[in-house]
């Protein structure tokens, strides 16, 4: 007997060929344009699509015409409504966030049923009455205004909060009295890539801001000339005090941090986000008119301050430890030969540390799953935190003098559960388990290690519903990222659950370029080694096919941002290997990516055409936009982006989709989905997210072949 879920899949598959022939793509104009690099001329007739949609009528009309064709296709897909209904059902529950203590209150996020955004509550006790601190669901009728980061003053009296409009990285920051839940008059405009660091008295804070923001082109122009300022509560932003800037280094970024005792201001200096390398300097706030002192004066390694005891600073660093270690530094004798090693490098990579109960809570990755160890500040081992299973755990925050912390545990087949951990007894207590309609025992998640093209063993998680047959006929979605030292750990998502319920296999590959095994793993997938990432991904696809999980006709690939680049590169290099490709908010033009917004920060990851002729040739060799060839039978492709993405500007996706539609001559649909009033991914209303996921999965099902 055929189940209802199987019928959805069968119906979707049978309709694939009938939906493609009726597509009538817009005729995108070509404006002759040529850029020259080291004597090589590169044609770029779609460069006009790089213009901001708000500033160009031509681009706006193009977006409208593309979206019209895309919606005509997606809205007719037979599986879309059923997928959307299931996603609505899975989201129609209260989702409880991990609590954290700030002053006299516990602060907790709760997203109620199908509300667009989480409400932030304050509680006197864990089982106390929830009182609203923030409810961003009332901030805009369409849900496009979201709550960003929060930063509480040391005693928890005030909280600074960021307001995000239409998914943009630009933020407006305001202040709120926690006790009364009313706003102070303070407003800070035009902030981007900054947190808020309060001084010890709680009457002001430090932050970073780009100077001379180009308001007309703020969604596309480069971000330069960052500076650190101090804001005194009750004053205008225009009166804020300049703390640090370096006009001679317009591309450097500055990030402030105040030590827990309030004595020192730390400023991290970065030249790019790809290498995670920084310089570090400090200023003694107890000394009037004190100057900044260099602690680390080279961009050779990564450093993060964990805490301090007076003039002894505890840092997490990868210096002489590619998987990270913890050292103690006397700031009066900061040379490396004077450091004391507190926690040495382990076999596993050290991903995060918090200082709670005067102990170091060290979060490691052991083959991409979470392992947590506790050490005293003298480096003596206390115990492992016993987690509920093999998967991912996050949280473990708290103040230095607290004896409790909270964490969330989850995996591909395990919805999140929240636990309180008592640091004095070493025991965990379940606080809240997700009420999502899912039985973990109905699904399987396993980790395998497959050989890449050069023989490197690469880990991959494979998840599916129990009972499937490994006959090469299973719809399979392969996901990857592979960059910026970011690790893809097991996670729970209603969309992944829905896919598995439909009989699909979900595979997540931990490619080189990520942070799963430390700096060596990261370095093996960046700059002149970027091709390793694409080879790892294609090898993952080949493994799934060889092991009879699926076949090329049943295989879809998906990735976002750097993962969008991944999908774009793989579908242009190996188009025969995949049936469907979903590149989301991807970096598609590798020759011009560093000309826009934050793109220059990625040069440490990708390299730039300005580096050398060899780097130009290497980037041109895999740049997705430049490697689309005429008359190729590319996979069915749904490019996805958003009109307010000011991190990876939508022009990347616009140009890629335009050229793909120009050169492609087969029967597969090649479409672009452009979300309005949305950005790179954060701050989306729940309805927008559900529609997006329903579109993606219905498109995949409709274009897998028999």
C-alpha positions as CSV (number, residue, x, y, z in Angstrom):
1,X,0.0,0.0,0.0
2,X,1.3,3.5,-0.9
3,X,1.5,5.9,2.0
4,X,0.3,9.5,1.7
5,X,3.9,10.7,2.1
6,X,5.0,8.4,-0.7
7,X,2.2,9.7,-2.9
8,X,3.5,13.3,-2.5
9,X,6.9,12.2,-3.7
10,X,5.6,10.2,-6.6
11,X,3.2,13.0,-7.7
12,X,6.0,15.5,-7.5
13,X,8.4,13.4,-9.5
14,X,5.9,12.6,-12.3
15,X,5.1,16.3,-12.8
16,X,8.8,17.4,-13.3
17,X,8.9,17.4,-17.1
18,X,5.5,19.0,-17.6
19,X,6.4,22.0,-15.5
20,X,9.6,23.0,-17.3
21,X,8.5,23.5,-20.9
22,X,6.2,26.4,-20.2
23,X,8.9,28.6,-18.7
24,X,9.4,31.9,-20.5
25,X,12.5,33.6,-19.0
26,X,12.8,37.4,-19.1
27,X,15.1,38.6,-21.8
28,X,17.9,40.2,-19.7
29,X,19.7,42.9,-21.5
30,X,23.5,42.7,-22.0
31,X,25.5,45.9,-21.7
32,X,29.0,45.3,-23.1
33,X,31.6,45.7,-20.4
34,X,35.1,44.4,-20.2
35,X,37.5,44.4,-17.2
36,X,41.2,43.7,-17.7
37,X,43.4,41.8,-15.3
38,X,47.1,41.3,-15.9
39,X,46.5,41.6,-19.7
40,X,43.5,39.2,-19.7
41,X,40.2,40.7,-20.7
42,X,37.1,39.4,-19.0
43,X,33.7,40.2,-20.3
44,X,31.0,41.1,-17.8
45,X,27.9,42.1,-19.7
46,X,25.6,41.8,-16.6
47,X,27.7,44.1,-14.4
48,X,24.8,46.5,-14.4
49,X,22.9,44.1,-12.2
50,X,25.2,44.9,-9.4
51,X,23.4,48.2,-8.8
52,X,21.2,48.5,-5.6
53,X,17.6,47.6,-6.4
54,X,16.6,50.8,-4.5
55,X,18.7,53.0,-6.7
56,X,18.1,51.4,-10.2
57,X,14.8,51.2,-11.9
58,X,16.2,48.8,-14.4
59,X,17.4,46.3,-11.7
60,X,14.1,46.7,-9.9
61,X,12.1,45.8,-13.1
62,X,14.4,42.9,-13.7
63,X,13.8,41.5,-10.2
64,X,10.1,41.9,-10.6
65,X,10.1,40.1,-14.0
66,X,12.2,37.2,-12.6
67,X,10.2,36.8,-9.5
68,X,7.0,36.6,-11.6
69,X,8.3,33.7,-13.6
70,X,9.6,32.0,-10.5
71,X,6.4,32.3,-8.6
72,X,4.4,31.0,-11.6
73,X,6.5,27.9,-11.4
74,X,6.8,27.4,-7.7
75,X,3.1,28.1,-6.9
76,X,2.0,25.2,-9.1
77,X,4.3,22.6,-7.6
78,X,2.1,19.7,-6.3
79,X,4.1,19.1,-3.1
80,X,4.5,22.7,-2.0
81,X,1.2,23.1,-0.1
82,X,1.6,19.7,1.7
83,X,5.2,20.6,2.7
84,X,4.1,24.0,3.9
85,X,1.3,22.5,6.0
86,X,3.7,20.1,7.7
87,X,6.1,22.9,8.4
88,X,3.3,25.0,9.9
89,X,2.3,22.1,12.1
90,X,5.9,21.5,13.3
91,X,6.4,25.2,14.0
92,X,3.0,25.6,15.8
93,X,4.5,25.1,19.3
94,X,6.2,27.3,21.8
95,X,10.0,27.1,21.4
96,X,11.9,27.8,24.6
97,X,15.4,29.3,24.6
98,X,18.2,28.6,27.0
99,X,17.9,30.9,30.0
100,X,20.7,33.2,31.3
101,X,21.1,35.2,34.5
102,X,21.5,39.0,34.3
103,X,21.4,40.8,37.6
104,X,18.4,39.7,39.6
105,X,16.5,38.2,36.5
106,X,16.7,35.2,34.4
107,X,16.3,36.2,30.7
108,X,14.7,33.8,28.3
109,X,13.6,33.8,24.7
110,X,10.3,32.1,23.8
111,X,8.9,31.9,20.3
112,X,5.2,31.3,20.7
113,X,3.7,29.0,18.1
114,X,3.6,30.8,14.7
115,X,4.7,34.2,15.9
116,X,7.2,35.9,13.6
117,X,9.8,36.4,16.3
118,X,10.7,35.3,19.8
119,X,9.5,37.3,22.9
120,X,12.2,38.0,25.5
121,X,11.0,37.5,29.0
122,X,12.5,38.3,32.5
123,X,11.8,35.9,35.4
124,X,12.6,36.2,39.1
125,X,13.2,32.4,39.2
126,X,13.2,29.5,36.7
127,X,9.6,28.6,37.6
128,X,8.5,32.2,38.1
129,X,6.1,34.4,36.1
130,X,7.3,35.4,32.7
131,X,7.2,39.2,32.3
132,X,7.7,40.7,28.8
133,X,11.0,42.6,28.3
134,X,10.8,42.7,24.4
135,X,8.2,41.7,22.0
136,X,9.4,42.5,18.5
137,X,6.2,41.0,17.0
138,X,4.6,44.4,17.5
139,X,7.4,46.3,15.8
140,X,6.2,46.0,12.2
141,X,3.0,44.7,10.5
142,X,4.9,42.3,8.1
143,X,7.4,41.1,10.7
144,X,10.4,42.6,8.8
145,X,11.7,44.4,11.9
146,X,13.5,42.0,14.2
147,X,15.4,42.1,17.5
148,X,19.1,41.7,17.1
149,X,21.7,41.3,19.9
150,X,21.3,42.2,23.5
151,X,23.9,43.5,25.9
152,X,23.2,43.9,29.6
153,X,24.9,46.3,31.9
154,X,27.0,44.7,34.7
155,X,24.3,44.8,37.3
156,X,21.5,43.9,34.8
157,X,19.8,47.3,35.3
158,X,19.9,48.3,31.7
159,X,20.0,46.4,28.4
160,X,21.2,47.7,25.0
161,X,19.4,46.2,22.1
162,X,19.8,46.1,18.3
163,X,16.9,46.6,15.9
164,X,17.3,44.9,12.5
165,X,15.3,46.2,9.5
166,X,14.6,43.9,6.6
167,X,17.5,41.5,7.4
168,X,20.2,44.2,6.9
169,X,23.5,44.0,8.8
170,X,23.0,47.7,9.6
171,X,21.5,48.1,13.1
172,X,19.9,50.8,15.2
173,X,20.7,50.4,18.9
174,X,18.5,51.6,21.8
175,X,18.5,51.3,25.6
176,X,15.9,49.9,27.9
177,X,15.4,49.9,31.7
178,X,15.0,46.2,32.6
179,X,12.9,46.7,35.7
180,X,10.3,48.9,34.0
181,X,10.8,47.6,30.5
182,X,10.7,51.2,29.2
183,X,13.2,52.8,26.8
184,X,15.7,55.4,27.6
185,X,16.0,58.3,25.1
186,X,19.4,57.1,23.8
187,X,19.5,56.0,20.2
188,X,22.6,55.0,18.1
189,X,22.2,54.9,14.4
190,X,24.2,53.3,11.5
191,X,26.1,50.6,13.4
192,X,27.3,47.4,11.8
193,X,29.4,44.4,12.9
194,X,29.7,45.6,16.5
195,X,28.7,44.6,20.0
196,X,28.1,46.8,23.1
197,X,30.7,46.6,25.9
198,X,29.6,48.3,29.1
199,X,31.9,50.0,31.5
200,X,32.0,48.7,35.1
201,X,29.7,51.4,36.5
202,X,27.0,50.7,33.9
203,X,26.6,54.3,32.9
204,X,28.1,54.0,29.5
205,X,29.5,51.6,26.9
206,X,32.0,51.1,24.1
207,X,31.2,50.2,20.5
208,X,32.5,50.3,17.0
209,X,31.2,52.3,14.0
210,X,32.2,52.9,10.4
211,X,33.0,56.5,9.6
212,X,31.4,58.5,6.9
213,X,28.7,56.0,5.9
214,X,27.5,56.5,2.3
215,X,23.7,56.6,3.0
216,X,22.7,56.5,-0.6
217,X,24.8,53.3,-1.3
218,X,25.0,51.8,2.2
219,X,23.7,48.4,1.0
220,X,26.5,48.0,-1.6
221,X,29.4,50.3,-0.8
222,X,32.6,49.1,1.0
223,X,32.8,49.4,4.8
224,X,35.9,51.3,5.7
225,X,37.3,53.5,8.5
226,X,36.1,51.8,11.6
227,X,36.5,53.5,15.0
228,X,35.8,52.8,18.6
229,X,33.7,55.2,20.6
230,X,32.3,55.6,24.1
231,X,28.6,56.5,24.7
232,X,27.6,58.0,28.0
233,X,24.0,57.3,29.0
234,X,21.6,60.2,28.5
235,X,23.7,61.9,25.9
236,X,23.4,62.2,22.1
237,X,25.3,60.0,19.8
238,X,26.9,63.0,18.2
239,X,28.6,63.7,21.6
240,X,30.2,60.2,21.9
241,X,33.9,60.2,22.6
242,X,36.4,58.8,20.1
243,X,38.5,56.2,21.8
244,X,40.5,54.7,19.0
245,X,40.9,54.9,15.2
246,X,43.7,54.5,12.7
247,X,43.1,56.6,9.6
248,X,46.2,55.1,8.0
249,X,44.5,51.7,8.0
250,X,41.0,52.2,6.6
251,X,40.4,48.5,6.1
252,X,41.2,47.4,9.6
253,X,38.3,46.5,12.0
254,X,38.2,47.1,15.7
255,X,36.3,45.2,18.3
256,X,36.2,46.4,22.0
257,X,35.9,44.2,25.1
258,X,35.8,45.3,28.8
259,X,37.2,42.9,31.4
260,X,34.8,41.6,34.0
261,X,36.4,43.7,36.7
262,X,35.9,46.8,34.6
263,X,39.5,47.8,34.8
264,X,40.7,47.2,31.2
265,X,39.4,48.0,27.8
266,X,40.7,45.5,25.2
267,X,40.6,46.2,21.5
268,X,41.0,43.5,18.9
269,X,42.3,44.6,15.5
270,X,41.4,42.5,12.5
271,X,42.5,42.8,8.9
272,X,40.0,40.2,7.6
273,X,37.5,37.6,8.8
274,X,38.9,34.6,6.8
275,X,42.1,34.0,8.8
276,X,40.7,34.7,12.3
277,X,44.0,36.4,13.0
278,X,44.1,39.6,15.2
279,X,46.3,42.0,17.0
280,X,45.4,42.9,20.6
281,X,45.9,46.1,22.7
282,X,44.6,47.3,26.0
283,X,44.0,50.5,27.9
284,X,43.9,50.8,31.8
285,X,40.6,52.5,32.5
286,X,41.6,53.2,36.1
287,X,44.4,55.5,35.0
288,X,43.3,58.9,33.7
289,X,44.5,59.6,30.2
290,X,46.1,56.2,29.8
291,X,47.3,55.2,26.4
292,X,46.7,51.9,24.5
293,X,49.4,49.3,25.0
294,X,50.1,46.6,22.4
295,X,49.9,43.0,23.8
296,X,50.0,41.3,20.4
297,X,51.3,43.5,17.5
298,X,51.2,41.0,14.6
299,X,48.4,39.4,12.6
300,X,49.9,35.9,13.1
301,X,47.4,34.1,15.3
302,X,43.9,34.2,16.9
303,X,43.4,35.5,20.5
304,X,40.3,35.7,22.6
305,X,40.2,37.0,26.2
306,X,38.4,34.7,28.6
307,X,38.9,36.7,31.8
308,X,41.5,38.2,34.1
309,X,42.8,38.2,37.6
310,X,44.2,41.7,37.9
311,X,47.1,42.0,35.4
312,X,47.0,38.3,34.5
313,X,45.0,37.8,31.4
314,X,43.6,34.4,30.3
315,X,43.6,33.9,26.5
316,X,42.4,31.3,24.1
317,X,44.9,31.2,21.3
318,X,46.1,29.0,18.4
319,X,49.7,30.2,18.7
320,X,51.8,27.0,18.7
321,X,48.4,25.1,19.0
322,X,46.4,24.8,15.8
323,X,43.5,23.2,17.8
324,X,43.8,26.0,20.4
325,X,44.9,26.1,24.0
326,X,44.5,28.4,27.1
327,X,47.4,30.5,28.3
328,X,47.9,33.0,31.2
329,X,49.7,36.2,30.3
330,X,51.2,38.8,32.6
331,X,50.5,42.0,30.7
332,X,53.6,43.5,32.2
333,X,55.7,40.7,30.5
334,X,53.5,39.8,27.5
335,X,56.2,38.1,25.4
336,X,55.2,34.5,24.5
337,X,58.2,33.0,26.4
338,X,56.7,34.4,29.6
339,X,53.3,32.8,29.1
340,X,52.0,30.1,31.4
341,X,50.1,27.3,29.7
342,X,46.9,26.6,31.6
343,X,45.1,24.1,29.4
344,X,47.2,22.5,26.7
345,X,46.1,21.7,23.2
346,X,44.0,18.5,23.1
347,X,43.4,16.0,20.3
348,X,40.0,17.7,19.8
349,X,39.6,21.3,18.7
350,X,38.7,23.8,21.5
351,X,35.8,25.8,20.1
352,X,34.5,27.8,23.0
353,X,35.3,28.7,26.7
354,X,33.3,30.4,29.4
355,X,34.4,31.3,32.9
356,X,31.8,30.3,35.4
357,X,32.2,29.4,39.1
358,X,35.8,30.4,38.7
359,X,36.2,27.5,36.4
360,X,36.9,27.1,32.7
361,X,34.1,25.4,30.8
362,X,35.8,24.2,27.7
363,X,33.7,23.1,24.7
364,X,35.5,20.8,22.3
365,X,34.6,19.2,19.0
366,X,35.3,15.5,18.8
367,X,34.7,14.4,15.3
368,X,32.2,17.3,15.0
369,X,30.2,16.4,18.1
370,X,30.3,18.3,21.4
371,X,32.5,17.4,24.3
372,X,32.7,19.7,27.4
373,X,35.5,19.6,30.0
374,X,35.9,21.6,33.2
375,X,39.2,22.9,34.4
376,X,40.3,25.1,37.4
377,X,42.2,28.3,36.6
378,X,45.4,26.5,37.7
379,X,44.9,24.1,34.8
380,X,43.8,21.1,37.0
381,X,41.1,18.9,35.4
382,X,37.8,18.8,37.3
383,X,35.4,16.6,35.2
384,X,33.7,16.1,31.9
385,X,30.1,17.3,31.6
386,X,28.0,14.3,30.9
387,X,25.8,15.2,27.9
388,X,22.4,13.4,27.1
389,X,23.9,11.8,24.0
390,X,26.1,12.2,20.9
391,X,25.2,15.5,19.2
392,X,25.6,19.2,19.7
393,X,25.4,21.3,22.8
394,X,25.4,25.0,23.1
395,X,25.2,27.6,25.9
396,X,27.3,27.1,29.1
397,X,27.3,30.9,29.7
398,X,27.2,32.6,33.1
399,X,28.9,35.0,35.4
400,X,32.2,34.2,37.0
401,X,30.8,33.9,40.6
402,X,27.7,31.8,39.6
403,X,27.4,28.1,40.3
404,X,25.0,27.3,37.6
405,X,24.9,27.3,33.8
406,X,22.4,26.2,31.1
407,X,22.8,24.4,27.8
408,X,20.7,23.1,25.0
409,X,21.3,19.7,23.4
410,X,20.1,18.6,19.9
411,X,20.9,16.6,16.8
412,X,19.5,15.9,13.3
413,X,17.0,13.4,14.8
414,X,16.7,15.0,18.3
415,X,14.8,18.2,18.9
416,X,16.4,20.6,21.4
417,X,16.1,20.1,25.1
418,X,17.3,22.6,27.8
419,X,19.3,21.6,30.9
420,X,20.5,23.3,34.0
421,X,24.0,22.2,35.1
422,X,25.0,22.6,38.7
423,X,28.8,23.2,38.9
424,X,29.0,22.3,42.6
425,X,27.4,18.8,42.2
426,X,28.3,18.1,38.6
427,X,24.7,17.2,37.7
428,X,22.4,18.2,34.9
429,X,18.6,18.6,35.3
430,X,16.2,18.7,32.4
431,X,14.4,22.1,32.3
432,X,12.4,21.9,29.1
433,X,12.1,19.4,26.2
434,X,10.8,20.5,22.8
435,X,7.2,19.5,22.2
436,X,7.7,19.1,18.5
437,X,5.8,16.2,17.0
438,X,8.7,13.9,16.4
439,X,9.8,10.5,17.7
440,X,13.6,10.3,17.5
441,X,13.4,6.6,17.4
442,X,11.8,6.8,14.0
443,X,15.0,8.2,12.4
444,X,18.6,7.3,12.0
445,X,21.6,9.6,12.1
446,X,25.0,8.1,11.5
447,X,28.5,9.5,10.9
448,X,30.7,8.1,8.2
449,X,34.2,9.1,6.9
450,X,34.6,9.0,3.1
451,X,37.7,9.5,0.9
452,X,38.0,12.8,-1.0
453,X,39.7,13.1,-4.4
454,X,43.2,13.2,-2.8
455,X,42.5,10.5,-0.2
456,X,41.7,12.8,2.7
457,X,39.1,11.3,5.0
458,X,36.1,13.7,5.4
459,X,33.3,13.2,7.9
460,X,29.7,13.3,6.9
461,X,26.4,12.9,8.8
462,X,23.7,10.9,7.1
463,X,20.1,11.1,8.5
464,X,16.9,9.4,7.3
465,X,13.8,7.6,8.4
466,X,14.2,4.0,9.5
467,X,13.3,1.4,7.0
468,X,14.6,2.9,3.7
469,X,16.3,0.6,1.3
470,X,19.7,1.4,0.0
471,X,18.8,0.8,-3.6
472,X,20.1,4.0,-5.1
473,X,16.6,5.4,-5.5
474,X,16.2,7.6,-2.5
475,X,15.7,11.4,-2.8
476,X,18.8,12.9,-1.2
477,X,19.8,16.4,-0.2
478,X,23.5,17.0,0.3
479,X,24.4,20.2,2.3
480,X,27.8,21.8,2.8
481,X,29.7,25.0,3.6
482,X,33.4,24.5,3.8
483,X,34.9,27.9,4.8
484,X,35.8,30.6,7.2
485,X,36.8,28.1,10.0
486,X,33.1,27.4,10.6
487,X,32.0,24.0,11.8
488,X,28.8,22.3,10.6
489,X,27.6,20.5,13.7
490,X,24.5,18.3,13.9
491,X,21.4,20.4,14.3
492,X,17.7,20.1,14.4
493,X,15.4,21.8,11.9
494,X,11.7,21.2,11.1
495,X,12.6,21.4,7.4
496,X,15.1,18.6,7.7
497,X,12.5,16.5,9.7
498,X,9.9,17.2,7.0
499,X,12.4,16.1,4.3
500,X,13.1,12.9,6.1
501,X,9.4,12.2,6.6
502,X,9.0,12.5,2.8
503,X,11.4,9.6,2.5
504,X,14.4,11.8,1.8
505,X,17.9,11.3,3.0
506,X,19.7,14.4,4.5
507,X,23.5,14.4,4.3
508,X,25.8,17.1,5.8
509,X,29.4,17.0,4.8
510,X,32.2,18.5,7.0
511,X,34.4,19.8,4.2
512,X,37.9,21.2,4.4
513,X,37.9,25.0,4.9
514,X,35.7,24.6,8.0
515,X,36.8,24.6,11.6
516,X,36.0,20.9,12.5
517,X,39.7,20.0,13.0
518,X,41.5,23.3,13.6
519,X,43.6,25.6,11.6
520,X,45.1,22.9,9.4
521,X,41.7,21.8,8.3
522,X,40.7,25.4,7.6
523,X,43.9,26.2,5.7
524,X,43.5,23.2,3.5
525,X,40.4,24.8,2.0
526,X,41.2,28.4,1.5
527,X,43.0,30.6,-1.1
528,X,45.1,28.3,-3.5
529,X,43.6,25.2,-1.8
530,X,39.9,26.2,-2.3
531,X,39.5,23.5,-4.9
532,X,39.8,21.0,-2.1
533,X,36.5,22.1,-0.8
534,X,34.7,21.5,-4.1
535,X,36.5,18.1,-4.5
536,X,35.4,17.1,-0.9
537,X,31.7,18.0,-1.8
538,X,31.7,16.1,-5.1
539,X,33.4,13.2,-3.4
540,X,30.6,13.2,-0.8
541,X,28.1,13.0,-3.7
542,X,30.1,10.1,-5.3
543,X,30.1,8.2,-1.9
544,X,26.4,8.5,-1.5
545,X,25.9,7.2,-5.0
546,X,28.5,4.4,-4.7
547,X,26.9,3.2,-1.4
548,X,23.5,3.1,-3.0
549,X,21.9,5.8,-0.9
550,X,21.0,7.6,-4.0
551,X,21.9,8.2,-7.7
552,X,22.7,11.4,-9.6
553,X,19.1,11.6,-10.8
554,X,17.9,11.7,-7.2
555,X,20.6,13.9,-5.7
556,X,20.2,17.6,-4.8
557,X,22.8,20.0,-3.4
558,X,22.2,23.1,-1.2
559,X,24.4,25.7,0.5
560,X,24.3,29.3,1.5
561,X,26.7,32.2,1.5
562,X,30.1,30.6,1.2
563,X,28.0,27.4,0.7
564,X,26.3,29.1,-2.2
565,X,29.7,29.6,-3.8
566,X,30.3,25.9,-3.1
567,X,27.1,24.8,-4.9
568,X,27.8,27.2,-7.8
569,X,31.3,25.9,-8.3
570,X,30.3,22.2,-8.1
571,X,27.3,22.5,-10.4
572,X,29.6,24.3,-13.0
573,X,32.4,21.8,-12.6
574,X,30.4,18.6,-12.3
575,X,26.9,19.3,-13.8
576,X,26.3,15.6,-14.5
577,X,26.7,14.7,-10.8
578,X,23.5,16.4,-9.5
579,X,19.8,16.6,-10.5
580,X,19.1,19.8,-8.5
581,X,21.2,22.7,-7.2
582,X,20.1,25.3,-4.7
583,X,22.8,28.1,-4.3
584,X,21.6,30.6,-1.7
585,X,23.0,34.1,-1.1
586,X,26.2,32.9,-2.8
587,X,29.5,34.5,-3.6
588,X,29.3,34.0,-7.4
589,X,31.7,36.5,-8.9
590,X,35.1,35.8,-7.4
591,X,36.8,38.6,-9.3
592,X,34.7,41.4,-7.9
593,X,33.5,40.1,-4.5
594,X,35.9,42.4,-2.5
595,X,34.4,45.5,-4.2
596,X,31.2,45.4,-2.1
597,X,30.3,45.9,1.6
598,X,32.1,43.4,3.8
599,X,33.7,41.5,0.9
600,X,37.2,42.9,1.6
601,X,37.1,41.0,4.9
602,X,37.1,37.7,2.9
603,X,40.4,38.3,1.2
604,X,42.2,36.2,3.8
605,X,39.8,33.3,2.9
606,X,39.7,33.5,-0.9
607,X,42.6,35.7,-2.0
608,X,42.0,38.6,-4.3
609,X,42.6,39.4,-8.0
610,X,44.8,42.2,-6.6
611,X,47.2,39.8,-5.0
612,X,48.9,38.4,-8.1
613,X,48.4,37.2,-11.6
614,X,48.4,33.6,-10.2
615,X,45.6,34.3,-7.8
616,X,43.6,36.0,-10.5
617,X,43.9,32.9,-12.7
618,X,43.0,30.6,-9.8
619,X,39.9,32.6,-8.9
620,X,38.8,32.9,-12.5
621,X,39.2,29.1,-12.8
622,X,36.4,28.3,-10.3
623,X,34.3,31.6,-10.2
624,X,30.7,30.3,-10.8
625,X,29.6,33.3,-12.8
626,X,32.5,33.1,-15.1
627,X,32.4,29.3,-15.6
628,X,28.9,28.9,-17.0
629,X,29.3,27.5,-20.5
630,X,26.9,27.6,-23.4
631,X,24.8,24.5,-24.2
632,X,25.6,22.7,-21.0
633,X,23.0,20.5,-19.3
634,X,23.1,22.1,-15.9
635,X,21.0,20.7,-13.0
636,X,17.6,22.2,-12.3
637,X,18.7,25.3,-10.4
638,X,16.9,27.6,-8.0
639,X,19.2,30.5,-7.1
640,X,18.0,32.3,-3.9
641,X,18.9,35.7,-2.6
642,X,17.3,38.8,-1.0
643,X,17.0,42.4,-1.9
644,X,18.5,43.7,1.4
645,X,21.4,41.3,1.6
646,X,24.2,43.7,2.4
647,X,26.7,41.0,3.3
648,X,26.8,39.1,0.0
649,X,25.2,41.6,-2.2
650,X,22.4,40.2,-4.4
651,X,24.2,41.3,-7.5
652,X,26.2,38.1,-7.3
653,X,23.1,35.9,-7.6
654,X,21.5,38.3,-10.2
655,X,24.4,38.0,-12.5
656,X,24.8,34.3,-12.1
657,X,21.1,33.7,-12.8
658,X,21.0,36.0,-15.8
659,X,24.0,34.2,-17.4
660,X,22.7,30.8,-16.5
661,X,19.4,31.5,-18.2
662,X,21.3,32.9,-21.2
663,X,23.6,29.9,-21.8
664,X,21.4,27.0,-20.7
665,X,19.6,25.1,-23.4
666,X,18.1,22.0,-21.6
667,X,14.7,21.2,-20.2
668,X,15.5,21.8,-16.5
669,X,14.2,25.0,-14.9
670,X,16.8,27.6,-14.0
671,X,15.2,30.2,-11.8
672,X,16.0,32.8,-9.2
673,X,14.0,33.5,-6.1
674,X,14.5,37.0,-4.7
675,X,13.0,37.6,-1.3
676,X,11.8,41.2,-0.6
677,X,12.6,43.0,2.6
678,X,15.1,40.3,3.7
679,X,18.8,40.1,4.1
680,X,21.5,37.4,4.4
681,X,19.4,35.2,6.6
682,X,18.9,36.6,10.1
683,X,15.7,38.3,11.3
684,X,13.3,36.5,8.9
685,X,9.6,36.3,10.0
686,X,8.5,32.8,10.5
687,X,6.0,33.0,7.6
688,X,8.8,34.1,5.2
689,X,11.0,31.2,6.4
690,X,8.2,28.6,6.0
691,X,7.4,29.8,2.4
692,X,11.1,29.7,1.6
693,X,11.6,26.2,2.8
694,X,8.4,25.0,1.1
695,X,9.6,26.5,-2.2
696,X,13.0,24.9,-1.9
697,X,11.9,21.4,-1.0
698,X,9.0,21.3,-3.5
699,X,11.4,22.5,-6.2
700,X,13.8,19.7,-5.3
701,X,11.2,17.0,-5.3
702,X,9.7,18.2,-8.6
703,X,13.0,18.0,-10.4
704,X,14.4,14.6,-9.2
705,X,14.1,12.1,-12.0
706,X,13.2,8.5,-12.3
